[in-house]
Amino acid sequence: MSKKQQPIRTGHRDVRPDATSHVKGVKEGNATGNYDKQDGHLPDGRSTSRRSTGINPAKHDPIDPDMPNLSPA
């Protein structure tokens, strides 16, 4: 006994396939000033472990304060 295969049912798509990928006015993640708003970025350009992980970031910092802070990413 073999059943006829039914086509996969999907919903309606949200966007047209030929729509542009960028919408004017939408800020990109690396736009100027966005690093100031994100956790883990220091004003002098360095970063902390908060940038790379949100789970116990203090445990990812160096044990000795004299050691350099090398974030996981």
N, C-alpha and C positions, 0 to 999 in steps of 0.2 A: 504494500500500500504506500504510494508516494503522494505527498501533498504538493500542489503547485506552489512554488515560492511566491510569496507576496512581496511587493516592493516595500522598501523601508519608508515608513511614514515620518515625515519631519514637519516642523512648524514653519511659519512664514519667516523669511529672513528680515533682519532689522534694517539692513542697508542695501542699496543697489550694488551690484558687483563692480560697476564702473565709477563708484563714488571716490572722491579724492581721499588720500590718507591723512592729510593735514587740513585742519579747519582754521581759518584765520582767526587770531585772537586767543587761541588755546596755547598756553605757555608750555614749553618743553621742560623736562626735568633738569636739564643742564643750563637753563637760561641764567643770565647774570642776576645775582642776588639770591638765588634759590638755596645756595649752600649755607647762607646765613640763617635760614629758617629751619634747616635740618639739624637734628641732634647728632653730635659727634664730630662736627666740623668746627675747628678753632679759627679765630679771626686771622691768624698768621699763616693759614693754609695747611696746617697740620691737621691730623684727624686722630680720634680716639676710638676705642673699641665699640663705643656706642653707635658709630657709623655702620659697623659691620654686623653687629648682633644686638638684639634687644633682650636676650635672655641672660641675666646676670652679667652685664657688661663689665662691672667692677672686677669680676674674677678673671677677665681677659686682659686687664691692664698689668703692667710689670709689677713684680713683688717689691723690688727695690726702686724708690723714686729716682735714683741716679741712672737707672737703665733707660734706654730709648723705648718709646711707646710704638711698637710695631703692631698695627691693627691686623686682624686676620685676613682681610681682603687686600 
